[in-house]
Amino acid sequence: MLRRVEEENAFASVLLAYGTEHLRADDRALCYELVQGVLRWQLWLDALIEKFSGRSAQKLDVPVRLALRLGLYQLRKLSRVPARAAVNESVNLVRLSRLRSAEGFVNAVLRRAAREIEFDPAAETTDRFERISVETSHPRWLVERWVDAMGEDVAREFCEANNRPPGVSFRINTNFANASEVIDKLKSAGASVTASQIAADAWRVEGASALIRIFSQEGLIYLQDEASQLVAHVVGARAGERVLDLCAAPGSKSTHIAQLSNNKAFIVACDIHEHRLRTVLEAVARQRACLAGAIVLDATEPLPFPHKSFDHVLVDAPCTGTGTLRRNPEIRWRIRPSDLSDLPEKQRRILANASRVLRSGGRLVYSTCSVETEEDESVASAFLDEHKDFERITVDAPAHLLQPDGSIRTWPHRDGSDGFFIYAFERR
């Protein structure tokens, strides 16, 4: 899995979801821990590799680099794995990759790491940005911009939160399941279930992972971050209203909008990729949601719908995803500074196209799972400057999530959710 993430730009969450179904619960949990943990701590692990091998991790063969990262992660972050087992498993991985000449190298590096277990790579620098970068395993350029935007203490809290595995949150498919019965069954199975302080009808749960999987597969619940669940509430579609979800995959928001309208809203879900749109249809089928249609289209191009034909339009825009780094840790190694100019341009085009098909008095909702101003407040502000027939509206949400401009902002370190930005406009 790690090799596919590195060489094919695959997403670990997808590989783990489909590649661990055959494993026992404890083996599945260990697989998640190793894959996500290595991705979260990649920069820190590579600093250890450089220290104990005298070579840059990036100059090593991919199988050797990954074997060392896995071994070091187990040595330094997983106390339940014996050191000898961690070393031997990494050596075996190199052997399976037919790089027998590297077996001795991997063995020597990991044995030295086991002897010098207290070594802290972040202590090697006095540069504050570099120290935070290594300590929290984030690219330096991101650390610098976050310190500038949030201040050093908050930026560090944010980075640290990105390295903690996200909790499990869900919504109950109330069109199909009885909420109190679902909660009672989870509690009877030993789960701790608490109501969300972020989104109405959202729940946090600890424990009963096997039952959670069953309920999810049966469509009784839908696993979805609390902040993500806010979006459908902000859209606020009612029975009989026409809704366009322009960037709909994987279907979490389309199906939630359907649920909140008791399956009586007229919803059209769109996405640029056909294979991604199939995930929407799978979610619809599992949750027994109702869609009026699902269309493959590029929302940066003029839309094939009549002028002012929808009551609500949702643009859950493609973005850097910096609000989901705890959930998708590989993103931090893929995004580039240029993305913060390229993506906002795409987001502005999608919003402009979306605005043309919204009726007067209708609501346009813009959301991202980014914490970057360029993708969030700047895009919303530019849209209002260019579209004088639109105005911002303040939506109903918990007070601590509302910003002075009426938008919603959530943070991993403050709210325990993904980082989301949600802004609502109304056409006059």
C-alpha positions in Angstrom: 0.0 0.0 0.0 2.7 2.5 0.9 4.5 1.7 -2.4 1.3 2.5 -4.3 0.9 5.7 -2.4 4.4 6.7 -3.2 4.7 5.6 -6.8 1.1 5.9 -8.1 -0.2 8.8 -6.0 -2.9 6.5 -4.7 -4.8 7.5 -1.5 -4.1 5.4 1.5 -7.7 5.7 2.8 -9.1 4.1 -0.4 -6.4 1.3 -0.4 -7.1 0.6 3.3 -10.8 0.6 2.9 -10.8 -2.0 0.1 -7.6 -3.8 1.0 -8.2 -4.8 4.6 -11.7 -6.2 4.5 -10.3 -9.8 4.6 -8.2 -9.1 7.8 -9.2 -9.8 11.4 -10.1 -6.7 13.4 -6.7 -6.5 15.2 -4.7 -7.1 12.0 -6.8 -4.5 10.2 -6.2 -2.0 13.0 -2.4 -2.6 12.9 -2.4 -2.2 9.1 -4.2 1.2 9.4 -1.8 2.2 12.2 1.3 1.4 10.2 0.2 2.9 6.9 -1.3 6.1 8.2 1.4 6.4 10.9 4.3 6.1 8.4 2.6 8.7 6.1 2.0 11.1 9.0 5.6 10.9 10.3 7.4 10.6 7.0 9.6 13.7 7.3 10.5 12.8 10.9 11.3 9.2 9.9 13.4 10.4 7.0 15.4 12.6 9.4 16.1 9.5 11.5 17.1 7.5 8.4 19.6 10.3 7.4 21.0 10.3 11.0 21.5 6.5 11.3 22.5 5.8 7.7 24.4 8.9 6.7 22.3 8.9 3.5 19.4 10.9 2.3 16.2 8.8 2.4 15.2 10.2 -1.0 18.3 8.6 -2.6 17.4 5.1 -1.4 15.5 2.6 -3.5 11.8 2.9 -2.8 11.5 -0.6 -1.1 14.5 0.2 1.1 13.2 3.6 2.1 9.7 2.2 2.9 11.1 -0.7 4.9 13.2 1.6 6.9 10.3 4.0 7.6 8.2 1.0 8.7 10.9 -0.3 11.0 11.6 3.1 12.5 8.0 3.8 13.0 7.5 0.6 14.9 10.7 1.2 17.0 9.9 4.7 17.9 6.0 4.9 17.9 4.7 1.4 18.6 5.9 0.2 22.0 3.9 -3.0 21.7 6.1 -4.2 18.8 9.4 -5.8 20.0 12.5 -4.2 18.6 13.7 -7.5 17.2 10.4 -8.1 15.4 10.5 -4.6 13.9 14.0 -5.1 12.6 13.4 -8.6 11.2 10.2 -7.6 9.4 11.8 -4.7 7.6 14.7 -6.9 6.6 12.2 -9.5 5.3 10.4 -6.7 3.3 13.7 -5.9 1.5 14.3 -9.6 0.8 10.8 -9.9 -0.7 11.6 -7.0 -3.0 14.6 -8.9 -4.2 17.1 -6.4 -2.9 19.2 -8.8 -1.0 22.2 -6.5 -1.1 20.3 -4.0 1.0 19.4 -6.5 3.8 22.6 -5.8 5.7 22.1 -2.1 5.3 18.6 -2.1 6.6 19.5 -4.4 9.5 22.4 -2.1 10.5 20.4 1.1 10.3 17.6 -0.2 12.4 19.8 -1.8 15.0 21.6 1.5 15.5 18.3 3.2 15.8 17.2 0.7 18.5 20.4 1.4 20.4 20.0 5.2 20.2 16.3 5.2 20.9 16.4 8.7 22.6 17.7 10.5 19.6 15.5 13.5 18.7 16.1 14.8 15.1 14.3 18.1 15.8 16.9 18.9 18.5 19.5 19.2 15.8 18.3 22.6 14.7 17.8 26.0 16.3 15.6 27.3 13.4 12.1 27.6 14.8 10.4 26.7 11.5 12.7 23.8 10.9 12.1 22.5 14.4 8.3 22.6 14.1 8.6 21.0 10.6 10.7 18.1 11.9 8.9 17.7 15.3 5.5 17.5 13.7 6.5 16.1 10.3 5.1 18.8 8.0 6.8 20.5 5.0 8.6 23.6 6.1 6.8 25.8 3.6 3.5 24.9 5.1 4.8 25.5 8.6 6.0 28.9 7.7 2.7 30.0 6.2 0.7 28.7 9.1 2.9 30.4 11.7 2.5 33.6 9.7 -1.3 33.2 9.6 -2.1 31.7 13.0 0.9 32.5 15.2 3.5 29.9 16.3 1.6 28.3 19.2 -1.7 27.8 17.2 0.2 26.6 14.2 2.0 24.0 16.3 -1.3 22.9 17.8 -2.7 22.5 14.3 0.2 20.5 13.2 0.1 18.2 16.2 -3.6 17.6 15.7 -2.9 16.6 12.1 -0.8 13.7 13.5 -3.6 12.3 15.8 -5.8 9.7 14.2 -9.3 11.2 13.6 -12.2 9.9 15.8 -15.2 8.2 14.3 -18.3 10.2 13.6 -21.4 9.3 11.8 -25.0 10.3 11.0 -28.0 8.0 11.2 -30.0 7.3 8.1 -33.3 8.4 9.6 -35.2 7.7 6.4 -34.4 4.0 7.0 -33.3 3.5 10.6 -34.7 4.5 14.0 -32.1 6.7 15.6 -32.7 5.7 19.2 -32.5 2.0 18.3 -29.2 2.5 16.5 -27.7 4.3 19.5 -29.0 1.8 22.0 -27.5 -1.1 20.0 -24.2 0.6 19.8 -24.2 1.3 23.6 -25.2 -2.3 24.3 -22.2 -3.4 22.3 -19.9 -1.4 24.6 -19.6 1.8 22.5 -19.4 5.3 23.9 -21.7 7.4 21.8 -22.0 11.2 22.3 -23.9 13.8 20.4 -21.9 16.2 18.3 -21.3 19.8 19.3 -20.8 20.8 15.7 -23.6 19.4 13.5 -27.1 18.6 14.4 -27.8 14.8 14.4 -24.1 13.9 14.1 -22.6 11.5 16.6 -19.1 10.6 17.8 -18.4 7.0 18.8 -15.6 5.0 20.4 -15.6 1.3 20.4 -17.9 -1.4 18.8 -15.9 -1.1 15.5 -17.3 -4.3 14.2 -20.9 -3.2 14.7 -20.1 0.2 13.2 -18.8 -1.5 10.0 -22.0 -3.6 9.8 -24.3 -0.7 10.3 -22.4 1.3 7.7 -22.5 -1.5 5.2 -26.2 -1.9 5.7 -26.9 1.8 5.2 -28.2 2.3 8.8 -25.4 4.9 9.4 -23.0 6.9 7.2 -19.5 7.5 8.4 -18.8 11.2 7.9 -16.8 13.9 9.6 -18.9 16.3 11.8 -17.8 19.4 9.9 -18.6 17.8 6.6 -22.1 17.1 7.9 -22.6 20.8 8.5 -22.6 21.4 4.7 -26.0 19.8 4.0 -27.6 21.7 6.9 -26.3 25.0 5.4 -27.7 24.0 2.0 -31.1 23.7 3.8 -33.1 22.1 0.9 -36.7 21.2 1.6 -39.1 18.8 -0.1 -39.8 19.7 -3.7 -36.8 22.0 -4.1 -34.3 21.6 -6.9 -30.7 21.1 -5.8 -27.5 20.9 -7.8 -24.4 19.3 -6.2 -21.6 20.2 -8.6 -18.7 18.3 -7.1 -20.6 15.5 -5.6 -18.2 12.5 -5.1 -18.1 10.5 -3.0 -21.8 11.3 -2.3 -21.7 12.2 1.4 -23.4 15.6 0.9 -25.9 14.6 -1.9 -27.2 11.7 0.2 -27.3 13.9 3.3 -29.3 16.6 1.5 -31.7 13.8 0.4 -32.0 12.6 3.9 -32.7 16.0 5.4 -35.5 16.5 2.8 -37.0 13.1 3.5 -36.0 12.0 0.1 -38.3 14.6 -1.5 -35.8 17.1 -2.9 -35.0 17.1 -6.6 -31.2 16.5 -6.5 -28.8 16.4 -9.4 -25.3 15.2 -8.5 -22.4 15.9 -10.8 -18.7 15.1 -10.9 -15.9 15.4 -13.5 -14.8 11.8 -13.2 -17.1 8.9 -14.1 -15.4 6.5 -11.7 -15.9 9.0 -8.9 -19.6 9.5 -9.8 -20.0 5.7 -9.4 -19.1 6.1 -5.8 -21.9 8.6 -5.5 -24.4 6.1 -6.9 -23.0 3.4 -4.6 -23.6 5.7 -1.6 -27.1 6.5 -2.9 -27.9 2.8 -3.2 -26.6 1.9 0.2 -28.5 4.6 1.9 -31.6 4.3 -0.2 -31.4 7.9 -1.1 -33.3 9.5 -4.0 -31.4 11.4 -6.8 -33.1 12.9 -9.8 -29.9 12.4 -11.8 -26.1 11.9 -11.9 -24.1 13.6 -14.6 -20.4 13.6 -15.5 -19.4 17.1 -16.3 -16.6 19.6 -15.9 -17.9 22.4 -13.6 -15.2 24.8 -14.8 -17.0 24.9 -18.1 -20.5 26.4 -18.8 -23.2 24.2 -17.3 -25.8 22.3 -19.4 -28.7 23.6 -17.3 -31.2 26.4 -17.9 -30.5 29.8 -16.4 -31.8 30.2 -12.9 -33.2 26.6 -12.8 -32.1 25.5 -9.3 -33.2 26.6 -5.8 -29.9 25.5 -4.2 -26.5 24.9 -5.6 -23.6 23.4 -3.7 -20.0 23.8 -4.7 -18.0 21.6 -2.4 -14.9 22.6 -4.3 -11.8 20.7 -5.2 -9.1 22.0 -2.9 -5.7 21.3 -1.3 -7.5 19.4 1.5 -5.2 20.9 4.2 -8.1 20.5 6.7 -8.0 16.7 6.3 -4.3 16.0 6.9 -5.0 13.9 9.9 -7.3 11.7 7.7 -5.3 11.9 4.5 -1.7 12.4 5.6 -0.1 11.9 2.2 -1.6 15.2 1.0 1.0 17.2 3.0 3.7 15.7 0.8 1.9 16.3 -2.5 0.6 19.9 -2.4 2.8 22.6 -3.8 2.8 26.4 -3.3 1.6 26.7 -6.9 -1.6 24.9 -5.9 -2.6 28.0 -3.9 -2.9 30.0 -7.1 -4.0 27.3 -9.5 -6.9 25.9 -7.3 -8.4 29.2 -6.4 -8.7 30.1 -10.1 -10.6 26.8 -10.7 -12.8 27.4 -7.6 -13.7 30.9 -8.9 -14.7 29.5 -12.3 -16.9 26.8 -10.7 -18.6 29.3 -8.5 -19.2 31.7 -11.4 -20.8 28.9 -13.4 -22.8 27.7 -10.5 -24.2 31.2 -9.9 -25.8 31.3 -13.4 -28.2 28.4 -12.7 -29.4 29.6 -9.3 -32.8 31.3 -9.2 -33.4 34.7 -7.5 -33.8 34.1 -3.8 -31.9 30.8 -4.1 -28.9 29.8 -2.0 -25.4 29.1 -3.2 -23.2 27.2 -0.8 -19.4 27.2 -1.2 -17.4 24.8 1.0 -13.8 23.4 1.1 -11.9 21.1 3.4 -9.0 23.6 3.2 -7.7 26.0 5.9 -6.0 28.2 3.4 -7.3 31.8 3.0 -6.5 31.8 -0.7 -9.1 29.0 -1.2 -11.6 30.2 1.3 -12.2 33.8 2.3 -10.4 35.2 -0.8 -12.5 33.1 -3.2 -15.7 34.1 -1.4 -14.8 37.8 -1.3 -13.8 37.8 -5.0 -17.1 36.2 -5.9 -19.1 38.9 -4.1 -17.0 41.6 -5.8 -17.7 40.2 -9.2 -21.4 39.3 -8.7 -23.3 42.2 -7.3 -26.6 40.4 -7.5 -25.4 38.1 -4.7 -25.1 38.8 -1.0 -23.6 36.8 1.9 -26.0 35.3 4.4 -25.2 34.2 8.0 -26.4 30.7 8.5 -27.6 28.9 11.6 -24.6 27.2 13.2 -22.9 26.9 16.7 -21.6 30.4 17.6 -18.0 29.3 18.1 -17.8 28.1 14.5 -19.0 31.4 13.0 -16.5 34.0 11.7 -17.2 37.8 11.6 -18.0 37.5 7.9 -20.7 35.0 8.5 -18.8 32.0 7.3 -18.2 28.8 9.2 -14.7 27.6 10.1 -13.8 24.4 11.9 -10.4 23.3 13.1 -8.9 19.9 14.0 -7.1 21.2 17.1 -10.0 23.3 18.4 -13.1 21.3 17.4 -11.8 17.7 16.9 -13.2 17.7 13.4 -11.7 18.2 10.0 -10.9 21.7 9.0 -13.7 23.1 6.9 -14.8 26.4 5.4 -18.5 27.0 4.5 -19.9 30.2 3.0 -23.5 30.8 1.9 -24.6 33.3 -0.7 -28.1 34.3 -1.7 -29.2 35.7 -5.1 -31.2 38.9 -4.8 
